[in-house]
Amino acid sequence: MDTQQQRQKGIIIAAGGTGGHIFPALAVALQSKKQRGDLPLLWIGTTRSREVELCERHGIPLVLLDVTGIERRLSMKAAGAAMNFVLEFVRMRSMFAKNRPAAVIAFGGYVCAPVLAAARLLSVPYFIHEQNTIAGAVNRMFAKGAKRVFAGLPLIGRQKLGDNVTMTGTPVRPRWESYEDFFYPPGFEKRKKTILICGGSQGAQSMNECLIEPVRNWVKKGFQVVWQTGNAGYNDVRAKVESMKSVFVFPSIDDLYPYYASAKLVVGRAGASTLAEIAYFGLPCVVIPLPWATENHQWINAGVAEAQGWGVRIKQDERTFMNVDAAASSILADKETFETMRRKALDHSPSAAAAAIVGTVLSEIRL
């Protein structure tokens, strides 16, 4: 095969589900377009998350799969999910056989399983990115055949993913130089000390309940609060804070970047992508890991930020509201503490992660 024919082979991005998978994948897709605009790019995702909207916005061709997670217990739902996996695997195998990609880059989650299975069967080079400290089931299953596994955080049980693990950090989308022209909501003061509360792409209803009292206290101290509640918790939170003029409540925020840019502190869950974005913007954080996250990986994720000196990890229990209030107030009241945490966040910024991943993939497949 000559060089020109080789270049017509495209890169497959496989990602779907939560923002924790989608946004790192988007960062790599955008970097690939920037670095090698001549290289065809295709995203494979699901109908149940935001990749349709994001791919349309950024001009990325998209193929949708009808797959869901397979429950470990026997049930009609599990049987249906297994059947869908088989059907989509056959579909991916046929697609790759007709138009063989140069490589697949997968970001974890169930949508990646039929894609990686087809790639392995047809000896298509594939790469995996694992965002969390504890690898997900799909990544553990396919890591052995990967040309390279990219890690967003130090992996616990790294041996499960083999010896070809490279620490890159979790990719983040590039930020604007300035958000001065961004249309913030009426009443929002750009120069006021702002605390951003975000529970991840799905929101965090149980966390919201722990934060009502701290928010009241922060407002009394002169802080401004932007609060992404998630759809389920929006009405309840809004009713409880509607009398507070310095609290801006949203069920969801399409792009958190303008709010990171205006914030002094982030309070939220400890998903790997959220932590990556926080570090990218050089922000101290107080994180309340999701208590029922698989294998408690958010608790371990948060421990990394805490050990690196730019995060405080708080357990979700009956004392959460007091502990969060104390931690946030302490960080913002002491300029030296704030500046130290800010510098340490920037020291661990994954700003180069997307370029490192794209560069490694192109080098490995010699494109």
C-alpha positions as CSV (number, residue, x, y, z in Angstrom):
1,M,0.0,0.0,0.0
2,D,1.5,3.4,-1.0
3,T,1.6,6.4,1.3
4,Q,-1.4,8.1,-0.3
5,Q,-3.6,5.1,0.2
6,Q,-2.4,4.7,3.8
7,R,-3.4,8.3,4.5
8,Q,-6.9,7.7,3.4
9,K,-7.4,5.4,6.4
10,G,-9.2,7.3,9.1
11,I,-9.1,7.4,12.9
12,I,-12.0,6.1,14.9
13,I,-13.0,7.8,18.1
14,A,-15.2,5.5,20.3
15,A,-16.9,7.2,23.3
16,G,-20.3,7.7,24.7
17,G,-22.3,7.8,27.9
18,T,-21.2,10.4,30.4
19,G,-19.3,13.6,29.9
20,G,-16.4,11.9,31.6
21,H,-15.9,9.8,28.5
22,I,-17.2,12.3,25.9
23,F,-15.3,15.4,26.6
24,P,-11.8,13.8,26.7
25,A,-12.7,12.1,23.4
26,L,-13.8,15.5,22.0
27,A,-10.5,17.0,23.0
28,V,-8.6,14.3,21.1
29,A,-10.8,14.6,18.1
30,L,-10.3,18.4,17.9
31,Q,-6.6,17.9,18.3
32,S,-6.5,15.3,15.6
33,K,-8.4,17.7,13.2
34,K,-5.9,20.5,14.2
35,Q,-2.8,18.4,13.8
36,R,-3.8,16.3,10.8
37,G,-6.8,17.8,9.0
38,D,-6.2,15.5,6.0
39,L,-6.8,12.4,8.1
40,P,-10.5,11.2,8.0
41,L,-12.1,11.1,11.5
42,L,-15.2,9.2,12.6
43,W,-16.9,9.1,16.0
44,I,-18.8,6.0,17.2
45,G,-21.1,6.7,20.0
46,T,-24.7,6.2,21.3
47,T,-28.0,7.9,21.0
48,R,-28.3,8.4,24.8
49,S,-25.7,11.1,25.4
50,R,-24.3,14.4,24.0
51,E,-22.1,13.2,21.2
52,V,-24.8,13.9,18.5
53,E,-24.9,17.6,19.4
54,L,-21.1,17.9,19.9
55,C,-20.3,16.1,16.6
56,E,-22.7,18.3,14.7
57,R,-21.2,21.4,16.3
58,H,-17.7,20.5,15.4
59,G,-18.3,18.8,12.0
60,I,-17.3,15.3,13.1
61,P,-19.0,12.4,11.2
62,L,-20.9,10.2,13.7
63,V,-22.1,6.5,13.7
64,L,-24.5,5.6,16.5
65,L,-24.7,2.2,18.2
66,D,-27.7,0.8,20.1
67,V,-25.9,-0.7,23.1
68,T,-26.3,-0.5,26.8
69,G,-24.5,-1.9,29.8
70,I,-25.0,-5.6,30.4
71,E,-26.2,-6.5,33.9
72,R,-24.3,-9.3,35.7
73,R,-27.5,-11.0,36.8
74,L,-29.7,-13.0,34.4
75,S,-32.7,-11.0,33.2
76,M,-34.6,-10.2,30.0
77,K,-32.9,-6.8,30.1
78,A,-29.5,-8.4,30.3
79,A,-30.3,-10.8,27.4
80,G,-31.5,-7.9,25.3
81,A,-28.3,-5.9,26.0
82,A,-26.2,-9.0,25.1
83,M,-28.1,-9.4,21.8
84,N,-27.6,-5.8,20.9
85,F,-23.9,-6.1,21.6
86,V,-23.6,-9.1,19.3
87,L,-25.5,-7.3,16.5
88,E,-23.4,-4.1,16.8
89,F,-20.2,-6.2,16.9
90,V,-21.2,-7.8,13.6
91,R,-22.0,-4.4,12.2
92,M,-18.6,-3.0,13.3
93,R,-16.8,-6.0,11.9
94,S,-18.5,-5.5,8.6
95,M,-17.8,-1.8,8.6
96,F,-14.1,-2.2,9.4
97,A,-13.7,-5.0,6.9
98,K,-15.0,-2.8,4.1
99,N,-13.2,0.4,5.2
100,R,-10.4,-0.5,7.4
101,P,-9.5,2.3,9.8
102,A,-5.9,3.3,10.6
103,A,-6.6,3.1,14.3
104,V,-9.3,3.2,17.0
105,I,-9.0,5.4,20.1
106,A,-11.5,4.3,22.8
107,F,-12.3,6.2,25.9
108,G,-14.1,3.5,28.0
109,G,-17.7,2.6,28.6
110,Y,-20.0,0.0,27.1
111,V,-20.2,1.6,23.6
112,C,-16.5,0.9,23.1
113,A,-16.9,-2.9,23.6
114,P,-18.3,-3.9,20.1
115,V,-15.9,-1.4,18.5
116,L,-12.8,-2.8,20.3
117,A,-14.0,-6.4,19.7
118,A,-14.2,-5.8,16.0
119,A,-10.8,-4.0,16.0
120,R,-9.1,-6.9,17.8
121,L,-10.7,-9.5,15.5
122,L,-9.5,-7.7,12.4
123,S,-6.1,-6.7,13.9
124,V,-6.9,-3.0,13.6
125,P,-4.5,-1.1,15.9
126,Y,-6.4,0.3,18.9
127,F,-5.6,2.6,21.8
128,I,-7.4,3.0,25.1
129,H,-7.7,6.0,27.4
130,E,-8.6,5.4,31.0
131,Q,-9.6,8.5,32.9
132,N,-9.9,7.2,36.4
133,T,-7.6,5.7,39.0
134,I,-9.5,2.4,38.8
135,A,-9.9,1.1,35.2
136,G,-13.4,0.3,33.9
137,A,-14.5,-3.1,32.9
138,V,-14.3,-2.6,29.2
139,N,-10.8,-1.1,29.4
140,R,-9.6,-4.0,31.6
141,M,-11.1,-6.5,29.1
142,F,-9.3,-5.0,26.0
143,A,-6.2,-3.5,27.5
144,K,-4.0,-6.5,26.7
145,G,-4.3,-6.1,23.0
146,A,-4.0,-2.3,22.9
147,K,-0.9,-0.8,21.3
148,R,-0.9,1.8,24.1
149,V,-3.0,2.6,27.2
150,F,-3.1,6.3,28.1
151,A,-3.8,7.1,31.8
152,G,-5.5,10.2,33.1
153,L,-4.6,9.5,36.7
154,P,-2.2,7.1,38.4
155,L,-3.8,3.7,38.1
156,I,-4.5,1.5,41.0
157,G,-3.9,-2.1,40.0
158,R,-1.9,-0.9,37.0
159,Q,-0.9,-4.5,36.2
160,K,-4.4,-5.2,35.1
161,L,-3.8,-2.9,32.1
162,G,-0.4,-4.4,31.1
163,D,3.0,-2.8,30.8
164,N,2.2,-0.4,28.0
165,V,0.6,2.3,30.1
166,T,1.6,5.9,29.4
167,M,0.6,8.7,31.8
168,T,-0.8,11.6,29.8
169,G,-3.5,13.1,32.0
170,T,-7.1,13.4,30.8
171,P,-7.4,15.5,27.7
172,V,-9.2,18.9,27.9
173,R,-10.6,21.1,25.2
174,P,-8.6,24.3,24.5
175,R,-9.9,27.3,26.4
176,W,-10.4,30.8,25.0
177,E,-7.8,33.5,25.8
178,S,-10.5,35.5,27.5
179,Y,-14.2,35.2,28.4
180,E,-14.8,38.9,28.8
181,D,-17.3,38.8,25.9
182,F,-19.2,35.8,27.2
183,F,-22.9,36.4,28.0
184,Y,-23.1,35.7,31.7
185,P,-26.6,35.8,33.3
186,P,-28.1,39.1,34.3
187,G,-26.8,40.2,37.7
188,F,-23.6,38.1,37.5
189,E,-20.6,40.2,38.5
190,K,-17.4,39.1,36.8
191,R,-15.1,40.6,39.4
192,K,-16.8,39.1,42.4
193,K,-15.4,36.1,44.1
194,T,-17.3,33.1,42.7
195,I,-17.7,29.6,43.8
196,L,-18.8,27.1,41.1
197,I,-20.8,24.0,42.2
198,C,-20.9,21.3,39.6
199,G,-21.9,17.7,40.1
200,G,-20.7,16.4,36.8
201,S,-22.6,16.1,33.5
202,Q,-25.6,14.4,35.2
203,G,-25.8,16.7,38.2
204,A,-25.8,15.4,41.8
205,Q,-29.0,15.5,43.7
206,S,-27.8,14.0,47.0
207,M,-24.8,16.4,47.0
208,N,-27.1,19.3,46.4
209,E,-28.9,18.6,49.7
210,C,-25.6,18.9,51.6
211,L,-24.8,22.3,50.1
212,I,-27.8,24.5,50.9
213,E,-26.5,25.7,54.2
214,P,-22.9,26.3,53.0
215,V,-24.3,28.3,50.1
216,R,-26.3,30.5,52.5
217,N,-23.1,31.1,54.5
218,W,-21.0,31.9,51.4
219,V,-23.5,34.5,50.2
220,K,-23.5,36.1,53.6
221,K,-19.7,36.4,53.4
222,G,-20.0,38.2,50.0
223,F,-19.3,35.3,47.6
224,Q,-21.2,34.7,44.4
225,V,-22.3,31.1,43.6
226,V,-23.0,29.4,40.2
227,W,-24.7,26.1,40.8
228,Q,-25.2,23.3,38.2
229,T,-27.8,21.1,40.0
230,G,-28.7,18.5,37.4
231,N,-32.3,18.3,36.1
232,A,-33.6,16.2,39.0
233,G,-32.5,18.6,41.7
234,Y,-33.1,21.9,39.9
235,N,-36.6,22.9,41.2
236,D,-35.8,22.0,44.8
237,V,-32.5,23.9,44.9
238,R,-34.0,26.9,43.1
239,A,-36.9,27.1,45.6
240,K,-34.5,27.1,48.5
241,V,-32.2,29.8,47.2
242,E,-34.5,32.0,45.2
243,S,-34.3,34.8,47.7
244,M,-30.5,35.0,47.4
245,K,-29.5,37.5,44.7
246,S,-25.9,36.2,44.3
247,V,-26.8,32.5,43.5
248,F,-27.3,31.5,39.9
249,V,-28.9,28.1,39.5
250,F,-28.9,26.0,36.3
251,P,-30.2,22.5,35.7
252,S,-27.2,22.0,33.4
253,I,-24.5,24.1,31.8
254,D,-23.5,23.2,28.2
255,D,-20.0,24.6,28.6
256,L,-18.5,25.2,32.1
257,Y,-15.4,26.8,30.8
258,P,-16.6,30.5,31.1
259,Y,-17.6,29.7,34.7
260,Y,-14.3,28.1,35.5
261,A,-12.7,31.2,34.1
262,S,-14.6,33.4,36.5
263,A,-14.4,31.1,39.5
264,K,-12.0,31.1,42.5
265,L,-13.1,27.7,43.8
266,V,-14.9,24.6,42.5
267,V,-17.1,22.4,44.7
268,G,-18.3,19.2,43.1
269,R,-17.9,15.5,42.5
270,A,-14.6,13.8,41.6
271,G,-15.0,12.5,38.1
272,A,-11.7,12.4,36.3
273,S,-12.7,14.9,33.6
274,T,-14.0,17.4,36.1
275,L,-10.7,17.2,38.0
276,A,-8.8,17.6,34.7
277,E,-10.7,20.7,33.8
278,I,-10.4,22.2,37.3
279,A,-6.6,21.7,37.1
280,Y,-6.5,23.1,33.6
281,F,-8.0,26.4,34.9
282,G,-5.7,26.4,38.0
283,L,-8.5,26.2,40.5
284,P,-8.5,24.9,44.1
285,C,-11.3,22.5,44.7
286,V,-13.4,20.9,47.5
287,V,-14.6,17.6,46.2
288,I,-17.4,15.3,47.5
289,P,-16.8,12.0,45.8
290,L,-19.9,10.1,44.6
291,P,-20.4,7.5,47.3
292,W,-21.7,4.8,45.0
293,A,-19.2,5.2,42.2
294,T,-18.0,1.9,40.8
295,E,-15.3,0.5,43.1
296,N,-15.3,3.8,44.9
297,H,-13.1,5.2,42.2
298,Q,-14.1,8.9,42.8
299,W,-12.8,8.7,46.3
300,I,-9.5,7.6,45.0
301,N,-9.5,10.2,42.2
302,A,-10.1,12.9,44.8
303,G,-7.3,11.5,46.9
304,V,-4.9,12.2,44.0
305,A,-5.9,15.9,43.9
306,E,-5.6,16.1,47.6
307,A,-2.2,14.5,47.7
308,Q,-1.0,16.9,45.0
309,G,-2.1,19.8,47.1
310,W,-4.8,21.5,45.1
311,G,-7.9,19.7,46.4
312,V,-9.7,18.9,49.6
313,R,-11.6,15.6,49.8
314,I,-14.8,15.5,51.8
315,K,-16.9,12.4,52.6
316,Q,-20.6,12.6,51.9
317,D,-22.3,12.0,55.3
318,E,-24.2,13.9,58.0
319,R,-21.3,16.3,58.5
320,T,-20.7,17.2,54.9
321,F,-22.3,20.6,55.0
322,M,-20.0,21.7,57.9
323,N,-16.8,20.2,56.4
324,V,-17.4,21.7,53.0
325,D,-18.2,25.1,54.4
326,A,-15.1,25.1,56.6
327,A,-12.8,23.9,53.8
328,A,-14.1,26.4,51.2
329,S,-14.1,29.3,53.6
330,S,-10.5,28.5,54.7
331,I,-9.2,28.4,51.2
332,L,-10.8,31.7,50.1
333,A,-10.0,33.5,53.3
334,D,-6.2,32.9,53.2
335,K,-4.5,34.4,50.1
336,E,-1.4,32.3,50.6
337,T,-3.3,29.0,50.8
338,F,-5.3,30.0,47.7
339,E,-2.3,30.9,45.7
340,T,-0.4,27.8,46.7
341,M,-3.3,25.5,45.7
342,R,-3.8,27.4,42.5
343,R,-0.1,26.9,41.5
344,K,-0.3,23.2,42.3
345,A,-3.4,22.8,40.2
346,L,-1.6,24.4,37.3
347,D,1.4,22.2,37.9
348,H,-0.8,19.2,37.3
349,S,-2.8,20.7,34.4
350,P,-3.3,18.2,31.5
351,S,-3.1,20.9,28.9
352,A,-0.7,18.8,26.8
353,A,-2.6,15.5,27.1
354,A,-4.6,15.7,23.8
355,A,-1.5,16.5,21.8
356,A,0.5,13.8,23.5
357,I,-2.1,11.2,22.7
358,V,-2.6,12.2,19.0
359,G,1.2,12.4,18.6
360,T,1.7,9.0,20.0
361,V,-1.0,7.4,18.0
362,L,0.2,8.8,14.7
363,S,3.8,7.7,15.6
364,E,2.7,4.2,16.5
365,I,0.8,3.7,13.3
366,R,3.4,5.6,11.3
367,L,1.1,8.2,9.8
